[in-house]
Amino acid sequence: MVTIFGKDSCPYTNAARDDYSKRGIAIEYVNVKKNAADLERMLRVTNGRRQVPVIVDEGKVTIGFGGT
């Protein structure tokens, strides 16, 4: 499963979620604006970077989304 950290108001987060859904890939969406613990979890993954979306796929971390 792919984890996407982001926020609802971010067009890149929404584009990433749409892209993975269209490709039939299961995702866990984590809205970092709703829960401080989720934001801390994202910051651990990104070594403190606050840019969204953050996509974690089988241990590989990608910050940002530019489409496919």
C-alpha positions in Angstrom: 0.0 0.0 0.0 1.2 3.5 -0.8 0.9 6.2 1.8 0.2 9.8 0.7 0.7 12.6 3.3 -1.0 15.8 2.2 -3.7 18.3 2.8 -7.1 18.6 1.2 -6.5 22.1 -0.2 -3.3 21.1 -2.1 -3.9 20.5 -5.8 -0.8 18.3 -6.0 -2.0 16.1 -3.2 -5.4 15.7 -4.9 -3.7 15.0 -8.3 -1.5 12.3 -6.6 -4.5 10.7 -5.0 -6.5 10.7 -8.3 -3.5 9.3 -10.2 -3.0 6.3 -7.8 -6.7 5.6 -7.7 -7.0 5.6 -11.5 -4.2 3.1 -11.7 -5.9 0.9 -9.1 -3.3 1.3 -6.5 -4.5 1.2 -2.9 -3.5 4.2 -0.9 -3.6 5.4 2.7 -4.3 9.1 2.6 -3.0 11.0 5.7 -4.3 14.6 6.1 -1.6 16.3 8.0 -3.8 19.3 8.8 -6.2 17.2 10.9 -3.9 15.6 13.4 -0.6 16.8 14.9 0.6 13.2 15.3 0.2 12.6 11.6 2.1 15.8 10.8 4.9 14.5 13.1 4.8 11.2 11.4 5.3 12.9 8.0 8.1 15.1 9.3 10.0 11.9 10.5 9.7 10.5 7.0 10.9 13.7 5.3 13.6 14.6 7.8 11.7 17.8 8.7 10.5 19.0 5.3 7.0 20.4 5.3 6.3 20.2 1.6 3.3 18.1 0.5 2.4 15.7 -0.9 4.8 13.1 0.5 4.4 9.7 -1.2 5.8 6.6 0.5 5.8 3.6 -1.8 7.5 0.4 -0.5 9.9 2.5 1.6 10.8 5.0 -1.2 9.9 8.5 -0.2 8.9 11.1 -2.9 8.3 14.7 -2.0 5.9 16.5 -4.4 3.9 15.2 -7.3 4.3 16.1 -11.0 2.0 13.6 -12.6 2.9 10.6 -14.7 
